[in-house]
C-alpha cells in the first residue's frame, strides 16, 4: 500500500513538473475544474448516483485501474452517455462535468480557475492522471 501511494505520488510529481514546462493543461492534475463545480457534483452524486454507487468505487486503486492514462473524454462520455444506468443520457453537459469534477477532486486532483467544460475535442487531449 505504501509503495503504491509512493509511486502514485512520484508519478503525479512528474506530471506536475511537465505541467510547469507546458502552458496548457495536459492532465487532470493540472487544475482543470473549480472547487465550486466539484461541490455541486457531490450533491449531484448523492442525488443521481449514490443509490447504485459509492464514491469509493471511483477513487484510489479502483479508479486508477480503470481510468488512469485514458483521455478525460472517455470518463466524460461514460457518465454523460451511459449513466445513470436506468436513465442514460439524462444528465446533460453541466451535470456530467460537475460529476466528473467531484470524482477528480475525490482522487486528490487540484482545483483550478476555470470550470471543466464538456468540450470533447479538448477533453480528448487531457489524460487522467494516476493518484
Ligand atoms: C441504476 C443503477 C446505476 C445508477 C443510478 C448509476 N450507475 Fe453507474 N454503473 C452502474 C452499473 C451496473 C455499472 C457497471 C456496469 C457496466 O460496466 O456497464 C456502472 C458503471 C459506471 C462507471 C464505469 C465503471 C467505473 O468504475 O468507473 C461509471 C464511471 C459510472 N457508472 C458512473 C456513474 C455516475 C457518475 C452516476 C450518477 C450520475 C451513475 N453511475 C449512476 C449502475 C448505475
Boltz pocket constraint, residues with backbone or C-beta under 6 A from the ligand:
constraints:
  - pocket:
      binder: B
      contacts: [[A, 44], [A, 45], [A, 48], [A, 49], [A, 50], [A, 51], [A, 52], [A, 53], [A, 57], [A, 58], [A, 62], [A, 66], [A, 75], [A, 78], [A, 79], [A, 82], [A, 83], [A, 84], [A, 85], [A, 86], [A, 91], [A, 99]]
      max_distance: 6.0
